[in-house]
Amino acid sequence: MFINFPLRLLAGLGLGLGSAGAAMFFAWVIYLFAVPRSTVALLSLLIVGAGIGAGIGVVVAWLHLRHNRRGTTFVSAIVTSVAGTLGAFAGYRFLTSRGELFVEPDRLAVIGRPDLNPTQILLIGATVAANLAILGVATSSRFRRPNPR
């Protein structure tokens, strides 16, 4: 019972990072082919894509194999996607506090700080925030109702 949460958190980190990366790639492709060129559009798509991708990946890691309530799964997906988007935005704010963010369609960089990778920071911020959100949802639902076994 107690080992369940840490293992799901580790699985959530892996699935969250992977799906957030895939969602950011999808957002970048949408930017290249479907929206007008602006740095605000690119950053918005990347931040929202990372948040939604991390949220969905984390929810998949926390699904039960035998019993899933649709309402709880839907609320968890919404909560984790919003938290992931806020986490990616917090990563963006962290980057802008470290230096000027250089945005082009083919790369993101922090001017004067080659040691900071903006894509990694957005992914990590989104995934950690989504994991913390699902941990809060799981903990609150664990204390609300008894174990369904």
N, CA and C of each residue as an Amber inpcrd file, in Angstrom:
protein
   447
   0.8210000  -1.1870000   0.0000000   0.0000000   0.0000000   0.0000000
   0.8680000   1.2550000   0.0000000   1.9010000   1.2770000   0.8630000
   2.7200000   2.4760000   0.9420000   3.7190000   2.5580000  -0.1950000
   4.0570000   1.4290000  -0.7960000   4.9880000   1.4420000  -1.9230000
   4.2750000   1.8840000  -3.2070000   2.9610000   1.8590000  -3.1960000
   2.1770000   2.1980000  -4.3750000   2.4230000   3.6410000  -4.8270000
   2.4050000   4.5920000  -3.9180000   2.5570000   6.0030000  -4.2940000
   3.9310000   6.3110000  -4.8880000   5.0340000   5.8740000  -4.2540000
   6.3410000   6.1730000  -4.8750000   6.5280000   5.5300000  -6.2440000
   6.0350000   4.3090000  -6.4110000   6.1670000   3.6630000  -7.7190000
   5.3330000   4.3750000  -8.7760000   4.1520000   4.7980000  -8.4030000
   3.3240000   5.5390000  -9.3560000   3.9150000   6.9140000  -9.6590000
   4.5510000   7.5320000  -8.6690000   5.2240000   8.8130000  -8.9210000
   6.3750000   8.6340000  -9.9090000   7.1610000   7.5730000  -9.7500000
   8.2500000   7.3110000 -10.6980000   7.7110000   7.0160000 -12.1010000
   6.6580000   6.2180000 -12.1680000   6.0460000   5.9530000 -13.4710000
   5.4610000   7.2310000 -14.0540000   4.8890000   8.0740000 -13.2010000
   4.3520000   9.3490000 -13.6570000   5.4300000  10.2760000 -14.1850000
   6.6020000  10.2550000 -13.5560000   7.7070000  11.0660000 -14.0620000
   8.1160000  10.6110000 -15.4620000   8.2530000   9.3070000 -15.6330000
   8.6530000   8.7910000 -16.9460000   7.6150000   9.0290000 -18.0220000
   6.3830000   8.6440000 -17.7320000   5.3160000   8.8370000 -18.7280000
   5.0110000  10.3160000 -18.9360000   5.0940000  11.0980000 -17.8680000
   4.8430000  12.5320000 -17.9930000   5.8800000  13.2210000 -18.8590000
   7.1610000  12.9000000 -18.6370000   8.2180000  13.4950000 -19.4630000
   8.0850000  13.0710000 -20.9240000   7.8100000  11.7960000 -21.1380000
   7.6780000  11.3130000 -22.5170000   6.4960000  11.9230000 -23.2530000
   5.3510000  11.9350000 -22.6060000   4.1720000  12.4780000 -23.2810000
   4.2330000  14.0000000 -23.3870000   4.8680000  14.6660000 -22.4320000
   5.0300000  16.1160000 -22.5420000   5.9770000  16.4620000 -23.6860000
   7.0400000  15.6790000 -23.8480000   7.9410000  15.8920000 -24.9830000
   7.2500000  15.6730000 -26.3130000   6.4340000  14.6150000 -26.3830000
   5.6900000  14.3540000 -27.6180000   4.6780000  15.4720000 -27.8880000
   4.0210000  15.9510000 -26.8380000   3.0470000  17.0360000 -27.0150000
   3.7290000  18.3370000 -27.4190000   4.9230000  18.5980000 -26.8750000
   5.6540000  19.8030000 -27.2890000   6.0800000  19.6970000 -28.7480000
   6.4790000  18.5020000 -29.1830000   6.8260000  18.3110000 -30.5870000
   5.6020000  18.5370000 -31.4770000   4.4600000  18.0000000 -31.0590000
   3.2190000  18.1810000 -31.8000000   2.8450000  19.6650000 -31.8590000
   3.0250000  20.3880000 -30.7370000   2.7350000  21.8220000 -30.7100000
   3.6700000  22.5830000 -31.6450000   4.9290000  22.1780000 -31.6870000
   5.8860000  22.8220000 -32.5890000   5.5140000  22.5810000 -34.0510000
   5.0510000  21.3610000 -34.3950000   4.6140000  21.0700000 -35.7640000
   3.3850000  21.9050000 -36.1120000   2.4620000  22.0340000 -35.1750000
   1.2890000  22.8860000 -35.4060000   1.7310000  24.3190000 -35.6490000
   2.7020000  24.7880000 -34.8720000   3.2030000  26.1500000 -35.0530000
   3.8050000  26.3300000 -36.4460000   4.5590000  25.3370000 -36.8990000
   5.2110000  25.4570000 -38.2040000   4.2200000  25.5130000 -39.3620000
   3.1190000  24.7670000 -39.2550000   2.2310000  24.6180000 -40.3990000
   0.8720000  25.3000000 -40.2700000   0.4820000  25.7340000 -39.0700000
  -0.9090000  26.1640000 -38.9390000  -1.1350000  27.5530000 -38.3620000
  -0.1790000  28.1320000 -37.6720000  -0.4460000  29.4140000 -37.0360000
   0.4800000  30.4870000 -37.5840000   0.0730000  31.7390000 -37.4700000
   0.9580000  32.8340000 -37.8900000   2.2330000  32.8520000 -37.0490000
   3.3010000  33.3010000 -37.6300000   4.5990000  33.2990000 -36.9560000
   4.6980000  34.4330000 -35.9360000   4.8010000  34.0600000 -34.6850000
   5.0760000  35.0170000 -33.6170000   5.6670000  34.2520000 -32.4450000
   6.4900000  34.9220000 -31.6690000   7.1010000  34.2560000 -30.5320000
   6.0830000  33.9470000 -29.4370000   5.0600000  34.7800000 -29.3220000
   4.0310000  34.5390000 -28.3200000   3.2580000  33.2690000 -28.6520000
   2.9370000  33.0740000 -29.9270000   2.2190000  31.8660000 -30.3320000
   3.0660000  30.6220000 -30.0860000   4.3560000  30.6840000 -30.4170000
   5.2290000  29.5260000 -30.2060000   5.3480000  29.1900000 -28.7240000
   5.6230000  30.1790000 -27.8970000   5.7640000  29.9170000 -26.4640000
   4.4590000  29.4230000 -25.8510000   3.3350000  30.0010000 -26.2700000
   2.0400000  29.5650000 -25.7430000   1.7540000  28.1210000 -26.1090000
   1.9970000  27.7690000 -27.3690000   1.7720000  26.3920000 -27.7870000
   2.6890000  25.4200000 -27.0580000   3.9430000  25.7870000 -26.8700000
   4.8770000  24.9000000 -26.1790000   4.5090000  24.7230000 -24.7070000
   4.1240000  25.8060000 -24.0410000   3.7690000  25.7260000 -22.6250000
   2.4890000  24.9160000 -22.4330000   1.4760000  25.2000000 -23.2300000
   0.2120000  24.4640000 -23.1010000   0.3890000  23.0100000 -23.5370000
   1.1590000  22.7880000 -24.5930000   1.4140000  21.4130000 -25.0370000
   2.1390000  20.6040000 -23.9810000   3.1430000  21.1950000 -23.3410000
   3.8700000  20.4910000 -22.2760000   2.9480000  20.1870000 -21.1050000
   2.0870000  21.1400000 -20.7440000   1.1790000  20.9310000 -19.6150000
   0.1580000  19.8410000 -19.8730000  -0.4620000  19.8690000 -21.0430000
  -1.4660000  18.8530000 -21.3670000  -0.8120000  17.4820000 -21.5260000
   0.3360000  17.4380000 -22.1890000   1.0300000  16.1640000 -22.3530000
   1.4530000  15.5620000 -21.0260000   2.0170000  16.3770000 -20.1380000
   2.4220000  15.8790000 -18.8280000   1.2160000  15.4230000 -18.0220000
   0.1320000  16.1830000 -18.1010000  -1.0810000  15.8020000 -17.3700000
  -1.6360000  14.4670000 -17.8190000  -1.6930000  14.2480000 -19.1150000
  -2.2290000  12.9850000 -19.6290000  -1.2950000  11.8240000 -19.2940000
   0.0110000  12.0400000 -19.4230000   0.9570000  10.9840000 -19.0850000
   0.9000000  10.5870000 -17.6220000   0.7570000  11.5580000 -16.7530000
   0.6910000  11.2780000 -15.3240000  -0.6090000  10.5660000 -14.9710000
  -1.7100000  10.9550000 -15.5880000  -2.9820000  10.2760000 -15.3170000
  -2.9150000   8.8260000 -15.7730000  -2.2890000   8.5670000 -16.9090000
  -2.1400000   7.1820000 -17.3750000  -1.3320000   6.3640000 -16.3670000
  -0.3060000   6.9640000 -15.7850000   0.5030000   6.2530000 -14.7920000
  -0.2880000   5.9550000 -13.5220000  -1.2760000   6.7720000 -13.2050000
  -2.0290000   6.5890000 -11.9740000  -3.3460000   5.8460000 -12.1700000
  -3.6370000   5.3880000 -13.3760000  -4.8670000   4.6190000 -13.5840000
  -4.7800000   3.2710000 -12.8810000  -5.8980000   2.8140000 -12.3980000
  -5.9710000   1.4850000 -11.8010000  -6.2480000   0.4770000 -12.9050000
  -5.7750000  -0.7280000 -12.7160000  -5.9530000  -1.7270000 -13.7660000
  -7.3720000  -2.2940000 -13.8070000  -8.0390000  -2.3740000 -12.6750000
  -9.3560000  -3.0070000 -12.6590000 -10.5290000  -2.0500000 -12.5310000
 -10.3450000  -0.9740000 -11.8470000 -11.4950000  -0.0870000 -11.6070000
 -11.0730000   1.3640000 -11.7880000 -11.7600000   2.0240000 -12.6870000
 -11.5560000   3.4520000 -12.9250000 -12.9200000   4.1210000 -13.0250000
 -13.1290000   5.0860000 -12.1980000 -14.3610000   5.8620000 -12.3030000
 -14.1500000   6.9460000 -13.3440000 -15.0860000   7.0800000 -14.2590000
 -14.9390000   8.0630000 -15.3390000 -14.8260000   9.4830000 -14.8070000
 -15.6580000   9.8050000 -13.8490000 -15.6460000  11.1580000 -13.3070000
 -14.3210000  11.4980000 -12.6430000 -13.7970000  10.5590000 -11.8500000
 -12.5180000  10.8020000 -11.1720000 -11.3840000  10.8990000 -12.1850000
 -11.4090000  10.0580000 -13.1990000 -10.3670000  10.1000000 -14.2230000
 -10.4250000  11.4120000 -14.9970000 -11.6290000  11.8720000 -15.3220000
 -11.7880000  13.1220000 -16.0500000 -11.3230000  14.3120000 -15.2140000
 -11.7260000  14.3470000 -13.9540000 -11.3030000  15.4420000 -13.0660000
  -9.7880000  15.4040000 -12.8790000  -9.2200000  14.2090000 -12.7380000
  -7.7670000  14.0840000 -12.5860000  -7.0430000  14.5910000 -13.8270000
  -7.5750000  14.2810000 -15.0030000  -6.9490000  14.7490000 -16.2410000
  -7.0040000  16.2700000 -16.3370000  -8.1280000  16.8640000 -15.9650000
  -8.2380000  18.3260000 -16.0030000  -7.2930000  18.9600000 -14.9900000
  -7.2920000  18.4510000 -13.7650000  -6.4570000  19.0280000 -12.7050000
  -4.9750000  18.9120000 -13.0610000  -4.5550000  17.7460000 -13.5430000
  -3.1380000  17.5690000 -13.8630000  -2.7340000  18.3710000 -15.0900000
  -3.6250000  18.5250000 -16.0560000  -3.2880000  19.3320000 -17.2290000
  -3.1330000  20.8080000 -16.8610000  -4.0160000  21.2980000 -16.0150000
  -3.8960000  22.6900000 -15.5650000  -2.6320000  22.8620000 -14.7250000
  -2.3800000  21.9220000 -13.8230000  -1.1650000  22.0140000 -12.9960000
   0.0900000  21.8930000 -13.8580000   0.0620000  21.0210000 -14.8540000
   1.2040000  20.8900000 -15.7500000   1.4500000  22.1580000 -16.5500000
   0.3850000  22.7950000 -17.0070000   0.5360000  24.0620000 -17.7290000
   1.0960000  25.1460000 -16.8130000   0.6170000  25.1980000 -15.5840000
   1.1600000  26.1630000 -14.6250000   2.6180000  25.8610000 -14.3000000
   2.9680000  24.5680000 -14.2260000   4.3590000  24.1960000 -13.9850000
   5.2630000  24.5700000 -15.1470000   4.7830000  24.3790000 -16.3710000
   5.5690000  24.7900000 -17.5350000   5.7100000  26.3090000 -17.5750000
   4.6600000  27.0260000 -17.1930000   4.7580000  28.4830000 -17.1370000
   5.7420000  28.9150000 -16.0470000   5.7470000  28.2070000 -14.9220000
   6.7240000  28.5130000 -13.8700000   8.1430000  28.2630000 -14.3860000
   8.3290000  27.2140000 -15.1830000   9.6280000  26.9830000 -15.8050000
  10.0050000  28.1070000 -16.7480000   9.0410000  28.6020000 -17.4960000
   9.2910000  29.7390000 -18.3860000   9.6820000  30.9840000 -17.5830000
   8.9900000  31.2250000 -16.4880000   9.3250000  32.3790000 -15.6450000
  10.7200000  32.2200000 -15.0330000  11.0770000  30.9920000 -14.6810000
  12.4270000  30.7360000 -14.1750000  13.4650000  31.0690000 -15.2450000
  13.1800000  30.6710000 -16.4770000  14.1180000  30.9530000 -17.5740000
  14.2680000  32.4500000 -17.8110000  13.1650000  33.1660000 -17.8050000
  13.2470000  34.6050000 -18.0640000  13.9120000  35.3540000 -16.9120000
  13.9080000  34.7730000 -15.7220000  14.6090000  35.4150000 -14.6120000
  16.1140000  35.1840000 -14.6990000  16.5510000  34.2020000 -15.4630000
  17.9710000  33.8850000 -15.6010000  18.6320000  34.6100000 -16.7740000
  17.8580000  35.1430000 -17.6660000  18.4240000  35.8360000 -18.8170000
  17.3630000  36.0090000 -19.8860000  17.7320000  36.6850000 -20.9620000
  16.7910000  36.9240000 -22.0410000  16.5760000  35.6380000 -22.8350000
  15.3130000  35.2820000 -23.0400000  14.9730000  34.0640000 -23.7740000
  14.9850000  34.3570000 -25.2650000  15.7610000  33.5960000 -26.0040000
  15.8880000  33.7560000 -27.4490000  14.9920000  32.7240000 -28.1130000
  14.0110000  33.1820000 -28.8890000  13.0220000  32.2910000 -29.4700000
  13.0910000  32.3820000 -30.9860000  13.2910000  31.2490000 -31.6210000
  13.2180000  31.1070000 -33.0700000  12.4380000  29.8360000 -33.3570000
  11.9060000  29.6910000 -34.5770000  11.1520000  28.4700000 -34.8710000
  11.9760000  27.1850000 -34.7430000  13.2940000  27.2750000 -34.9180000
  14.0850000  26.0520000 -34.8610000  14.8200000  25.8550000 -33.5360000
  14.8060000  26.8320000 -32.6340000  15.4740000  26.6370000 -31.3570000
  15.0080000  27.6520000 -30.3180000  15.1600000  27.2430000 -29.0670000
  14.9680000  28.1080000 -27.9090000  16.2980000  28.1750000 -27.1830000
  16.6730000  29.3290000 -26.6840000  17.9240000  29.4590000 -25.9470000
  17.8180000  30.6150000 -24.9750000  18.5800000  30.5390000 -23.9040000
  18.7050000  31.6390000 -22.9670000  20.0220000  32.3310000 -23.2870000
  19.9470000  33.5940000 -23.6510000  21.1370000  34.3350000 -24.0730000
  22.0890000  34.4770000 -22.8870000  23.3440000  34.1120000 -23.1200000
  24.3540000  34.2100000 -22.0870000  24.3850000  33.0460000 -21.1140000
  23.4930000  32.0770000 -21.2590000  23.4610000  30.9140000 -20.3640000
  23.3260000  29.6370000 -21.1810000  24.4060000  29.1620000 -21.7760000
  24.3100000  27.9410000 -22.5740000  24.0680000  26.6840000 -21.7360000
  24.2220000  26.7910000 -20.4120000  23.9990000  25.6330000 -19.5570000
  22.5180000  25.3660000 -19.3020000  21.6440000  26.3210000 -19.5850000
  20.2060000  26.1370000 -19.3910000  19.5510000  25.6970000 -20.6930000
  18.8410000  24.5850000 -20.6450000  18.0980000  24.1030000 -21.8020000
  16.6160000  24.4110000 -21.5780000  16.0400000  25.3590000 -22.3250000
  14.6500000  25.7520000 -22.0750000  13.6430000  24.6060000 -22.2410000
  13.8730000  23.7310000 -23.2080000  12.9360000  22.6280000 -23.4110000
  12.9200000  21.7040000 -22.2020000  14.0690000  21.3810000 -21.6730000
  14.1270000  20.5170000 -20.4970000  13.4590000  21.1660000 -19.2960000
  13.6690000  22.4450000 -19.1170000  13.0900000  23.1130000 -17.9520000
  11.5740000  23.1830000 -18.0630000  11.0510000  23.4280000 -19.2610000
   9.5930000  23.4080000 -19.4430000   9.0380000  22.0170000 -19.1730000
   9.7120000  20.9790000 -19.6830000   9.2520000  19.6040000 -19.4710000
   9.2900000  19.2110000 -18.0020000  10.3760000  19.5350000 -17.3250000
  10.5020000  19.1620000 -15.9150000   9.4920000  19.9200000 -15.0630000
   9.2980000  21.2090000 -15.3310000   8.3130000  21.9780000 -14.5760000
   6.9070000  21.4290000 -14.7460000   6.5420000  21.0930000 -15.9810000
   5.2020000  20.5570000 -16.2420000   5.0150000  19.1970000 -15.5830000
   6.0190000  18.3310000 -15.6810000   5.8780000  16.9830000 -15.1460000
   5.8420000  16.9680000 -13.6240000   6.6920000  17.7420000 -12.9940000
   6.7050000  17.7790000 -11.5250000   5.3930000  18.3680000 -10.9980000
   4.9030000  19.4260000 -11.6150000   3.6410000  20.0250000 -11.1660000
   2.4640000  19.0640000 -11.3610000   2.4400000  18.3720000 -12.4960000
   1.3570000  17.4100000 -12.7380000   1.4260000  16.2480000 -11.7520000
   2.6280000  15.7830000 -11.4360000   2.7770000  14.7050000 -10.4510000
   2.3280000  15.1500000  -9.0690000   2.6750000  16.3600000  -8.6770000
   2.2240000  16.8500000  -7.3800000   0.7000000  16.9930000  -7.3330000
   0.1080000  17.4170000  -8.4490000  -1.3470000  17.5600000  -8.4900000
  -2.0400000  16.2070000  -8.3720000  -1.5390000  15.2020000  -9.1100000
  -2.2000000  13.8890000  -9.0450000  -1.9570000  13.2420000  -7.6880000
  -0.8250000  13.5290000  -7.0650000  -0.5820000  13.0150000  -5.7230000
  -1.5820000  13.6180000  -4.7410000  -1.8740000  14.9050000  -4.9020000
  -2.8930000  15.5250000  -4.0580000  -4.2760000  14.9470000  -4.2940000
  -4.6270000  14.7090000  -5.5580000  -5.9320000  14.1120000  -5.8660000
  -6.0170000  12.7010000  -5.3030000  -4.9660000  11.9110000  -5.4850000
  -4.9750000  10.5290000  -5.0020000  -5.0100000  10.4760000  -3.4820000
  -4.2820000  11.3420000  -2.8280000  -4.2670000  11.3530000  -1.3710000
  -5.6160000  11.7850000  -0.8170000  -6.2070000  12.8010000  -1.4200000
  -7.5110000  13.2550000  -0.9170000  -8.5880000  12.2100000  -1.1730000
  -8.5450000  11.5280000  -2.3110000  -9.5550000  10.5010000  -2.5680000
  -9.3080000   9.2630000  -1.7140000  -8.0600000   9.0060000  -1.3190000
  -7.7360000   7.8710000  -0.4620000  -8.3390000   8.0520000   0.9310000
  -8.3650000   9.2830000   1.4260000  -8.9140000   9.5420000   2.7420000
 -10.4220000   9.7490000   2.7240000 -10.9920000  10.0020000   1.5550000
 -12.4290000  10.2450000   1.4490000 -13.2450000   8.9690000   1.4770000
 -12.7940000   7.9450000   0.7730000 -13.5830000   6.7180000   0.6940000
 -12.6940000   5.5240000   0.9780000 -13.3120000   4.4440000   1.4270000
 -12.5060000   3.2610000   1.7680000 -11.9470000   2.5890000   0.5190000
 -10.9690000   1.7330000   0.7280000 -10.3430000   0.9810000  -0.3450000
 -11.3780000   0.0760000  -1.0260000 -11.4750000   0.0620000  -2.3780000
 -12.5470000  -0.6970000  -3.0370000 -12.3230000  -2.2020000  -3.0930000
 -11.3460000  -2.7300000  -2.3820000 -11.1090000  -4.1800000  -2.4170000
 -12.1460000  -4.8930000  -1.6870000
